[in-house]
Amino acid sequence: MTVYESELTAGNFTLNGKRPHIYITPFYRKLPLDVFGGTSVHTPAPRLVRLEFGALQTNTFVPADQKGRPRTFFQDRIFVREFFTRTGAKPGDVVLFEEITPYHFRLSLKTAAGRVITA
């Protein structure tokens, strides 16, 4: 299985946690085209991606900006906020995306100290 890494910066925890996100820049171009969607949950992509961290799970998509260009993160910020809370994520940590299928990823966190946190 392929594992993609995304290092967290202070920007991932923007506005005191109101707009948390995890960049998928290292692999978003490898995602199926049908997971790219509209600008909100009201205009989702034709197909969703499953993200899971143990019992914490979501079905989400990659949103587009106002000009229709894909963003470089998944839409569901509530999932990300809860993932950050459960793992204690901080800038310098790395989110690991284990690809189960192109439409399913299992997440874990590698801390800056090298400890891996799984669900």
Summary of the structure (lengths in Angstrom):
residues: 119
radius of gyration: 13.4
end to end distance: 18.1
largest distance: 39.9
contacts: 323
relative contact order: 0.24
helix: 21%
strand: 32%
